[in-house]
Amino acid sequence: MKNIGILFSYLLGISSSWADASEANQYLESAPIVNIDNTDMTSMMGPNTLWQTPSDCGEMSVWDVGMGMCMPLPMAGMPMKMLMVHGNIFGSRIAQTGPRGRSDYASTHMIMGDVGTTVGDHHYFNLDLMLTGEKWTVPTNGYPLLLQIGERNQQGLPFMDAQHPHSSPIMGITFSDTISLGQNKNHVKFFFAPRGETTDGPVAFMHRPTGIINSDAPLGHHIGQDVGHISSTVIGASLKLGNNRFEASAYHGAEPEPTNIDLPLATPDSFSFRYIQEFSPSWMAMASLSRVNAPEHDEPDIVFENRYSGSVYTTLPISSHWIFQNTFIYGLVTQYDHASYLSSFAEEFLFRGDSPRIWGRIELLQRTGAELAIPTVSDPNQGLWVAAFTLGYTHRLASVGGAEVGVGGSVTETVVPGAFNATYGGNPWSGKVFIQLGGMHMWGI
């Protein structure tokens, strides 16, 4: 067991309402050249909140899919310099039933800092730094998560029925230039990340509103979902034209080694494409495909894998005090772990009130006997369907300046096929209690 140190972090803010092109042009014609200060920030960028969606983005911000929040968009005659901080920290106690169940403490967390400035009327240069200490706050054999696999621990053994820590202390560092193209918030963004997010998969679980509330990574993390959110040597671009967005990136395909403290650079040898349709500020869908070369350091016989994903995001105000948010994800990967293909589905929901939050995740995916070290399976590389059903509750205790603290818990039933019954003792359960500290804040500088 490890003692869990719970860190603290304030954070970024952004957004309000969409302004149409004619209104923006009329405003700019009469507006003086100003510097953005703290008073202007909320009206220009939007409120300080952890739960941002495209509908929150104000007249000087635009939704960034990779970061899962609103980001500044340069506007003529309005110079801007900003500092943003965003964090989400859990301290959890986890218990499980069954022969493979275990109990442990863990702290999963991330802290992001962004600093940026406009240059001229059309460019916004930004540096994003994403940090974590999970290497030191997650047990050496990973935090308990039944049916989860991926990567190897410090002893060279696969993480099994456990989630590995993320690369520490630098989870990501990205340099970008957002170039305004004029009306309708049309823009192009170019970015380079020694370690960062590819244009692959859905909005990463630690950035999407329905994932922020849950300290566990999805079981489909490596199955066509959001494994690309920590990749090496990423070079990419995103083009937004009206409600359509086209994204592409090249990067080094080898997955990071979470037990190492490093920031390796290598030749880009893989690529991803993603298309995003914003049907409305409250309804968005995306699809992606990727070709990833030599993904595993310790399995040179896996020459490549293909990843595919589709996802849909909705936000629905229910009343003046309640908002419903939902995410549906499908992922597919070929040649992963010597299986010809594996599929995954995830359904996440969040009922968010002023203080109470009711949330859940329904997962259906394929696992092989080889991945879970089950020797009695007739074909060790054939994917068999497993499932997990999670229901959780979080209660916000206090909120100040864009940061909030809450307590909560969740229960999960894991469902396995008959071939896995002897290993897992039927359908085991997991329970978790936690403290969560998160928020965002933005300052004009």
C-alpha positions as CSV (number, residue, x, y, z in Angstrom):
1,M,0.0,0.0,0.0
2,K,1.1,3.5,-0.6
3,N,0.1,6.6,1.2
4,I,-1.8,8.8,-1.1
5,G,-0.8,12.5,-1.2
6,I,-3.7,14.6,-2.6
7,L,-2.5,17.6,-4.5
8,F,-4.3,20.8,-5.2
9,S,-5.1,22.8,-8.3
10,Y,-7.1,25.6,-9.6
11,L,-8.1,26.1,-13.1
12,L,-9.0,27.5,-16.4
13,G,-12.2,29.0,-17.5
14,I,-13.8,29.7,-20.8
15,S,-17.0,30.3,-22.6
16,S,-20.4,31.5,-22.9
17,S,-22.4,31.6,-26.0
18,W,-21.9,31.4,-29.7
19,A,-21.9,34.8,-31.5
20,D,-22.7,34.8,-35.2
21,A,-20.4,36.3,-37.8
22,S,-22.4,39.5,-38.4
23,E,-22.6,40.3,-34.7
24,A,-18.9,39.7,-34.2
25,N,-18.0,42.0,-37.1
26,Q,-20.3,44.8,-35.8
27,Y,-18.8,44.5,-32.4
28,L,-15.2,44.6,-33.7
29,E,-15.8,47.6,-35.9
30,S,-16.8,49.7,-32.8
31,A,-14.6,48.0,-30.2
32,P,-11.4,49.8,-29.0
33,I,-8.1,47.9,-28.9
34,V,-8.0,46.4,-25.4
35,N,-6.1,44.0,-23.3
36,I,-8.0,41.2,-21.7
37,D,-8.0,41.3,-17.9
38,N,-9.8,39.2,-15.2
39,T,-13.0,41.3,-15.5
40,D,-13.3,40.8,-19.3
41,M,-12.3,37.1,-19.2
42,T,-15.6,35.6,-18.2
43,S,-17.6,37.5,-20.8
44,M,-15.1,36.9,-23.6
45,M,-14.1,33.3,-22.8
46,G,-16.8,31.9,-20.5
47,P,-17.3,30.7,-16.9
48,N,-14.7,28.9,-14.9
49,T,-16.0,25.4,-14.9
50,L,-14.6,21.8,-15.1
51,W,-17.6,20.7,-17.2
52,Q,-17.1,22.6,-20.4
53,T,-18.9,21.7,-23.7
54,P,-18.9,23.5,-27.1
55,S,-22.0,25.4,-25.9
56,D,-19.9,27.1,-23.3
57,C,-17.4,28.7,-25.7
58,G,-17.7,32.5,-25.8
59,E,-17.1,34.9,-28.6
60,M,-13.3,34.7,-28.3
61,S,-13.0,31.0,-27.8
62,V,-13.5,27.8,-29.7
63,W,-13.9,24.1,-28.7
64,D,-10.6,22.1,-28.7
65,V,-11.3,18.4,-29.1
66,G,-7.9,17.2,-27.8
67,M,-8.1,19.2,-24.6
68,G,-11.9,18.8,-24.1
69,M,-12.4,22.5,-23.4
70,C,-12.7,25.9,-24.9
71,M,-9.5,27.6,-26.1
72,P,-8.8,31.2,-27.2
73,L,-9.4,32.2,-30.8
74,P,-7.6,35.4,-32.0
75,M,-9.7,38.3,-33.1
76,A,-8.6,41.4,-34.9
77,G,-7.9,44.4,-32.7
78,M,-8.1,42.5,-29.5
79,P,-4.7,41.4,-28.2
80,M,-4.8,38.8,-25.5
81,K,-2.4,37.1,-23.1
82,M,-3.6,34.3,-20.8
83,L,-2.6,31.8,-18.2
84,M,-4.9,28.8,-17.6
85,V,-4.8,26.1,-15.0
86,H,-6.9,22.9,-15.0
87,G,-6.7,20.0,-12.6
88,N,-8.6,16.9,-11.5
89,I,-7.4,14.8,-8.5
90,F,-8.8,11.6,-6.9
91,G,-7.8,9.9,-3.7
92,S,-9.5,6.5,-3.7
93,R,-9.9,3.3,-1.7
94,I,-10.8,0.3,-3.9
95,A,-12.1,-3.2,-2.9
96,Q,-13.0,-6.1,-5.1
97,T,-14.4,-9.7,-4.7
98,G,-13.4,-12.9,-6.4
99,P,-10.1,-14.8,-6.8
100,R,-8.4,-11.9,-8.7
101,G,-9.9,-9.2,-6.6
102,R,-7.7,-7.1,-4.3
103,S,-8.0,-3.9,-2.2
104,D,-5.7,-0.9,-2.4
105,Y,-5.4,2.9,-2.3
106,A,-4.6,5.0,-5.3
107,S,-4.5,8.6,-6.4
108,T,-5.2,9.2,-10.1
109,H,-4.8,12.8,-11.2
110,M,-3.7,15.3,-13.8
111,I,-2.8,19.0,-13.7
112,M,-2.6,21.1,-16.8
113,G,-1.2,24.6,-17.3
114,D,-1.5,26.7,-20.4
115,V,0.1,30.0,-21.3
116,G,-0.6,31.8,-24.6
117,T,-0.5,35.1,-26.4
118,T,-1.9,36.5,-29.6
119,V,0.5,37.7,-32.3
120,G,-1.0,40.1,-34.7
121,D,-4.6,39.8,-35.6
122,H,-4.7,36.1,-36.6
123,H,-2.3,34.0,-34.5
124,Y,-2.6,32.6,-31.0
125,F,0.5,30.8,-29.8
126,N,0.0,28.4,-26.9
127,L,2.1,26.1,-24.6
128,D,0.2,23.4,-22.9
129,L,1.9,21.3,-20.1
130,M,0.1,18.3,-18.6
131,L,1.6,16.8,-15.4
132,T,0.9,13.8,-13.2
133,G,2.6,12.0,-10.3
134,E,0.8,8.7,-10.8
135,K,4.0,6.8,-11.0
136,W,4.3,7.5,-7.3
137,T,0.7,7.6,-6.2
138,V,-0.6,4.4,-8.0
139,P,0.5,1.0,-6.6
140,T,3.5,-0.6,-8.4
141,N,1.3,-3.3,-9.9
142,G,-1.4,-0.7,-11.0
143,Y,-4.6,0.3,-9.3
144,P,-7.2,-2.5,-9.1
145,L,-9.4,-2.6,-12.2
146,L,-10.8,-6.1,-13.1
147,L,-10.4,-7.1,-16.8
148,Q,-8.0,-4.2,-17.5
149,I,-4.7,-4.9,-19.3
150,G,-2.0,-2.9,-21.0
151,E,1.8,-2.1,-20.6
152,R,4.3,-3.6,-18.1
153,N,5.3,-2.8,-14.6
154,Q,8.7,-2.2,-13.1
155,Q,9.3,-6.0,-12.8
156,G,8.6,-6.4,-16.5
157,L,5.3,-8.1,-15.9
158,P,2.1,-7.1,-17.7
159,F,-0.4,-5.0,-15.8
160,M,-3.3,-7.4,-15.5
161,D,-6.7,-6.7,-13.8
162,A,-5.1,-3.3,-13.1
163,Q,-4.7,0.1,-14.8
164,H,-1.1,1.3,-15.3
165,P,-0.1,4.8,-14.2
166,H,0.3,7.5,-16.8
167,S,3.7,8.8,-17.9
168,S,5.1,10.9,-15.0
169,P,5.8,13.6,-14.3
170,I,5.2,14.9,-17.9
171,M,2.0,13.4,-19.3
172,G,2.1,15.9,-22.2
173,I,3.6,19.0,-23.6
174,T,2.3,20.7,-26.7
175,F,3.2,23.8,-28.7
176,S,0.5,25.2,-31.0
177,D,-0.5,28.0,-33.3
178,T,-4.2,28.7,-33.8
179,I,-4.8,30.9,-36.9
180,S,-8.1,32.6,-37.4
181,L,-9.6,32.4,-40.9
182,G,-12.4,34.9,-40.4
183,Q,-16.1,34.3,-40.0
184,N,-17.9,31.5,-38.1
185,K,-14.9,30.9,-36.0
186,N,-13.2,29.2,-38.9
187,H,-9.6,28.5,-38.0
188,V,-6.6,26.2,-38.5
189,K,-4.5,24.9,-35.7
190,F,-0.9,23.5,-36.1
191,F,0.7,21.7,-33.2
192,F,3.8,19.8,-32.2
193,A,4.0,17.7,-29.0
194,P,7.1,15.8,-27.8
195,R,4.5,13.9,-25.9
196,G,0.8,14.6,-26.5
197,E,-2.5,13.7,-28.1
198,T,-2.9,12.3,-31.6
199,T,-6.0,12.9,-33.7
200,D,-7.2,9.4,-32.8
201,G,-10.2,8.2,-30.9
202,P,-12.8,10.0,-28.9
203,V,-12.2,12.9,-26.5
204,A,-9.8,11.3,-24.0
205,F,-11.6,10.0,-20.8
206,M,-9.8,12.5,-18.5
207,H,-11.1,15.4,-20.6
208,R,-14.7,14.6,-21.5
209,P,-17.4,15.6,-19.0
210,T,-18.7,12.1,-18.5
211,G,-15.2,10.8,-17.8
212,I,-14.0,13.6,-15.5
213,I,-16.3,12.3,-12.8
214,N,-14.8,8.8,-12.8
215,S,-11.3,8.0,-11.5
216,D,-11.1,4.7,-13.6
217,A,-9.8,4.5,-17.1
218,P,-12.2,2.8,-19.5
219,L,-11.6,-0.9,-20.1
220,G,-11.6,-0.2,-23.8
221,H,-8.8,2.3,-23.4
222,H,-6.5,0.3,-25.7
223,I,-9.2,-1.1,-27.9
224,G,-9.7,1.7,-30.5
225,Q,-10.6,4.2,-27.8
226,D,-8.3,6.9,-26.3
227,V,-4.9,5.2,-26.0
228,G,-3.5,7.8,-28.4
229,H,-3.8,10.6,-25.8
230,I,-0.2,10.0,-24.7
231,S,2.0,9.6,-27.8
232,S,5.5,10.5,-28.8
233,T,6.6,13.1,-31.3
234,V,3.2,14.2,-32.5
235,I,2.9,16.7,-35.5
236,G,-0.6,17.6,-36.4
237,A,-3.2,20.0,-37.8
238,S,-6.9,20.7,-37.3
239,L,-9.1,22.7,-39.8
240,K,-12.5,24.0,-38.7
241,L,-14.9,25.2,-41.5
242,G,-18.3,25.9,-40.2
243,N,-19.6,22.9,-38.3
244,N,-17.1,20.6,-39.8
245,R,-13.6,19.8,-38.5
246,F,-10.9,17.8,-40.2
247,E,-7.8,16.7,-38.2
248,A,-4.7,14.7,-39.1
249,S,-1.5,13.9,-37.3
250,A,1.8,11.9,-37.7
251,Y,3.6,10.5,-34.6
252,H,5.9,7.7,-33.3
253,G,3.8,4.6,-32.9
254,A,5.5,2.9,-29.9
255,E,3.4,3.3,-26.8
256,P,5.0,5.0,-23.8
257,E,6.6,3.0,-21.0
258,P,4.7,4.2,-17.9
259,T,7.4,3.1,-15.4
260,N,10.1,5.3,-17.0
261,I,10.7,8.9,-16.3
262,D,11.5,10.2,-19.8
263,L,10.4,12.3,-22.7
264,P,11.7,10.4,-25.8
265,L,11.6,11.9,-29.3
266,A,11.6,9.6,-32.4
267,T,10.8,9.7,-36.1
268,P,7.0,9.8,-36.8
269,D,6.1,6.5,-38.4
270,S,2.3,6.4,-37.8
271,F,-0.7,8.5,-38.7
272,S,-4.3,9.3,-37.7
273,F,-7.3,11.1,-39.2
274,R,-10.4,12.3,-37.5
275,Y,-13.6,14.0,-38.7
276,I,-15.8,15.9,-36.4
277,Q,-19.4,17.2,-37.0
278,E,-20.9,19.7,-34.6
279,F,-24.6,19.3,-35.3
280,S,-25.3,21.9,-32.6
281,P,-23.4,23.2,-29.6
282,S,-25.0,20.4,-27.6
283,W,-24.6,17.5,-30.0
284,M,-21.3,16.4,-31.6
285,A,-20.1,13.3,-33.3
286,M,-16.7,12.2,-34.5
287,A,-14.9,9.3,-36.3
288,S,-11.3,8.4,-36.6
289,L,-8.9,5.9,-38.2
290,S,-5.2,5.2,-37.4
291,R,-2.3,3.2,-38.7
292,V,0.1,2.5,-35.8
293,N,3.5,1.0,-36.6
294,A,5.5,-1.1,-34.1
295,P,3.3,-0.2,-31.2
296,E,4.8,-2.5,-28.6
297,H,8.4,-2.3,-27.4
298,D,8.5,-5.9,-26.1
299,E,6.5,-7.6,-29.0
300,P,8.5,-6.9,-32.3
301,D,6.4,-9.5,-34.1
302,I,3.4,-7.0,-33.9
303,V,4.4,-5.0,-36.9
304,F,1.4,-2.7,-37.0
305,E,-2.1,-2.3,-35.7
306,N,-5.1,-0.4,-37.1
307,R,-7.4,1.6,-34.8
308,Y,-10.9,2.8,-35.6
309,S,-13.4,4.7,-33.5
310,G,-16.7,6.5,-33.5
311,S,-18.3,8.6,-30.8
312,V,-21.3,10.8,-30.0
313,Y,-21.6,13.5,-27.3
314,T,-24.8,15.2,-26.1
315,T,-25.6,17.8,-23.5
316,L,-29.2,18.3,-22.4
317,P,-30.4,20.8,-19.8
318,I,-33.2,19.2,-17.8
319,S,-34.1,22.1,-15.6
320,S,-32.4,25.2,-14.1
321,H,-30.6,22.9,-11.7
322,W,-29.9,19.7,-13.7
323,I,-27.9,18.9,-16.8
324,F,-27.7,15.5,-18.5
325,Q,-24.5,14.7,-20.4
326,N,-23.9,11.5,-22.4
327,T,-21.1,9.9,-24.4
328,F,-21.3,6.8,-26.6
329,I,-18.1,5.2,-28.0
330,Y,-17.2,2.4,-30.3
331,G,-13.7,1.2,-30.8
332,L,-12.0,-1.4,-33.0
333,V,-8.4,-2.5,-33.2
334,T,-6.7,-5.0,-35.4
335,Q,-3.6,-7.1,-34.7
336,Y,-3.6,-6.0,-31.0
337,D,-2.2,-8.6,-28.6
338,H,-2.1,-11.1,-31.5
339,A,-5.8,-11.0,-32.0
340,S,-7.0,-10.4,-35.5
341,Y,-9.5,-7.8,-34.2
342,L,-11.1,-6.7,-30.9
343,S,-14.1,-4.4,-30.4
344,S,-15.3,-2.2,-27.6
345,F,-18.4,-0.3,-26.7
346,A,-18.8,2.3,-23.9
347,E,-21.8,4.3,-22.7
348,E,-21.2,7.0,-20.2
349,F,-23.8,9.3,-18.6
350,L,-23.8,12.1,-16.0
351,F,-26.8,13.7,-14.3
352,R,-25.1,16.9,-12.9
353,G,-27.0,18.9,-10.3
354,D,-25.8,21.9,-8.2
355,S,-24.2,19.5,-5.7
356,P,-25.2,15.9,-6.4
357,R,-23.9,14.1,-9.5
358,I,-25.2,10.7,-10.6
359,W,-23.1,8.9,-13.1
360,G,-22.3,5.6,-14.7
361,R,-20.4,3.7,-17.4
362,I,-21.6,0.6,-19.3
363,E,-18.8,-1.3,-21.1
364,L,-18.9,-4.2,-23.5
365,L,-15.6,-5.4,-25.0
366,Q,-13.6,-8.3,-26.1
367,R,-10.7,-9.8,-24.2
368,T,-8.6,-12.9,-25.0
369,G,-7.5,-15.7,-22.8
370,A,-3.9,-14.8,-23.5
371,E,-4.3,-11.2,-22.3
372,L,-5.8,-12.3,-19.0
373,A,-3.4,-15.4,-18.6
374,I,-6.3,-17.9,-18.6
375,P,-4.7,-21.1,-19.9
376,T,-7.9,-23.2,-20.2
377,V,-9.3,-21.1,-23.1
378,S,-9.3,-23.2,-26.3
379,D,-8.1,-20.4,-28.6
380,P,-6.0,-18.0,-26.5
381,N,-6.0,-15.2,-29.1
382,Q,-9.8,-15.2,-29.8
383,G,-11.7,-12.3,-28.3
384,L,-14.5,-13.2,-26.0
385,W,-17.1,-10.7,-24.8
386,V,-16.9,-9.3,-21.3
387,A,-18.9,-6.5,-19.6
388,A,-18.8,-4.1,-16.7
389,F,-21.6,-2.0,-15.3
390,T,-20.7,1.0,-13.1
391,L,-23.0,3.3,-11.1
392,G,-21.6,6.2,-9.1
393,Y,-22.5,9.2,-7.0
394,T,-20.5,12.3,-6.2
395,H,-21.5,15.1,-3.8
396,R,-19.9,18.5,-4.1
397,L,-19.0,19.7,-0.7
398,A,-17.6,23.2,-1.5
399,S,-16.8,25.3,-4.5
400,V,-14.7,28.5,-4.7
401,G,-13.0,30.4,-7.5
402,G,-13.6,27.6,-10.1
403,A,-12.3,24.8,-7.9
404,E,-14.5,22.3,-6.1
405,V,-14.1,19.4,-3.7
406,G,-16.4,16.4,-3.5
407,V,-16.8,13.0,-2.0
408,G,-18.3,9.9,-3.7
409,G,-18.4,6.3,-4.4
410,S,-19.2,3.7,-7.1
411,V,-20.0,0.0,-7.5
412,T,-19.2,-2.1,-10.5
413,E,-20.4,-5.6,-11.5
414,T,-18.0,-7.4,-13.9
415,V,-19.6,-10.0,-16.2
416,V,-17.4,-12.7,-17.8
417,P,-18.1,-15.6,-20.2
418,G,-18.2,-19.2,-19.0
419,A,-14.6,-19.8,-20.1
420,F,-13.4,-17.2,-17.6
421,N,-15.7,-18.2,-14.7
422,A,-13.1,-20.4,-12.9
423,T,-10.5,-17.7,-13.0
424,Y,-12.8,-14.9,-11.8
425,G,-15.1,-16.9,-9.5
426,G,-18.2,-15.9,-11.5
427,N,-19.1,-12.3,-11.9
428,P,-17.1,-10.3,-9.3
429,W,-18.0,-6.9,-7.8
430,S,-15.9,-3.8,-7.2
431,G,-16.5,-0.9,-4.8
432,K,-14.8,2.4,-4.5
433,V,-14.9,5.5,-2.2
434,F,-13.0,8.7,-3.1
435,I,-12.3,12.3,-2.5
436,Q,-12.2,14.5,-5.7
437,L,-10.6,17.9,-6.1
438,G,-10.9,19.6,-9.4
439,G,-11.5,22.8,-11.2
440,M,-10.2,25.3,-13.7
441,H,-9.3,29.0,-13.8
442,M,-8.0,31.5,-16.3
443,W,-6.3,34.8,-15.9
444,G,-5.5,37.7,-18.3
445,I,-1.8,38.6,-17.9
